[in-house]
Amino acid sequence: EIVLTQSPGTLSLSPGERATLSCRASQSVTSSYLAWYQQKPGQAPRLLIYAASSRATGIPDRFSGSGSGTDFTLTISRLEPEDFAVYYCQQYGSSPLTFGGGTKVEIK
Amino acid sequence: QVQLQESGPGLVKPSETLSLTCTVSGDSISSHNWSWIRQPAGKGLEWIGRIYTSGSTNYNPSLKSRVTMSVDTSKNQLSLKLSSVTAADTAMYYCARGSGWLPDWGQGTLVTVSS
C-alpha cells in the first residue's frame, strides 16, 4: 500500500498569499496518477487536480499541481477567501487507492 | 451533470450489517465505474472499494473480508454492504463516480455503530 504524507499539517496564510502544499509518497506513484481534493466543513471533497497537473472541470487557474514519482505539490497562487479548507492528495496508480492525511489551510 | 445521493440507516448495531444505497441521476450507472469512500468525524478519507462497469470489484484489503458492492442498473443505484460492524466503522460514507480520480461525490450519509 502506498502511504501518502502531506505537509504541513496546517498552513496559516492571509488572503492574496501563495499556498504551497506537499504530498510525498512512500513509493513511486504509477504514471503520476495523483489527484488533489478540497474539502470544506460539512461538504464532500471536491476534485481539483488529477494526473498530478490537470485541472478538473470548473477549477480556477489559481490552482495548479506538479510533481512526479514520489513528490507532488499543489499550489494556490493567490488565496481567495473561499480557498480556506482542508486539502487531500490521493493516489490511484495502485490498489488500494490511498489518501494523504490532509493539509488545513487556515486564515492567519 | 451526474448527481449522487447516499441513503440508509443512520444507526447500526455492533456485529450487524451496514447497508447503504447510492442513487445516481443525470447519467446511466452502466456508463461509469464507481467507488465508496468513508471518513470518520474529524479524520481523513479511507477508500473502501470500487465497482467497474463489468461488475467486477476491487476492495481495500483492510475491509475486503466484510465488504460487498453491487449495482442495480434497473434502479440506477449502487449498494454497499459492510458486515460485522464495530464502533470503528462509524463514519460518513460517500459514493463517488470513478475508479481512479473521483470527479463527482454524493453529499455523504452518516452511519453510527452503537447499541
Chai-1 contact restraints between the chains, C-beta under 6 A:
chainA,res_idxA,chainB,res_idxB,connection_type,confidence,min_distance_angstrom,max_distance_angstrom,comment,restraint_id
A,A35,B,W101,contact,1.0,0.0,6.0,A-B,restraint_1
A,A44,B,Y94,contact,1.0,0.0,6.0,A-B,restraint_2
A,A44,B,W105,contact,1.0,0.0,6.0,A-B,restraint_3
A,A44,B,Q107,contact,1.0,0.0,6.0,A-B,restraint_4
A,A44,B,G108,contact,1.0,0.0,6.0,A-B,restraint_5
A,L47,B,P103,contact,1.0,0.0,6.0,A-B,restraint_6
A,Y50,B,W101,contact,1.0,0.0,6.0,A-B,restraint_7
A,A56,B,P103,contact,1.0,0.0,6.0,A-B,restraint_8
A,Y88,B,L45,contact,1.0,0.0,6.0,A-B,restraint_9
A,Y92,B,G100,contact,1.0,0.0,6.0,A-B,restraint_10
A,S95,B,N58,contact,1.0,0.0,6.0,A-B,restraint_11
A,P96,B,W47,contact,1.0,0.0,6.0,A-B,restraint_12
A,P96,B,N60,contact,1.0,0.0,6.0,A-B,restraint_13
A,L97,B,W47,contact,1.0,0.0,6.0,A-B,restraint_14
A,F99,B,G44,contact,1.0,0.0,6.0,A-B,restraint_15
A,F99,B,L45,contact,1.0,0.0,6.0,A-B,restraint_16
A,G101,B,G44,contact,1.0,0.0,6.0,A-B,restraint_17
A,G102,B,G44,contact,1.0,0.0,6.0,A-B,restraint_18
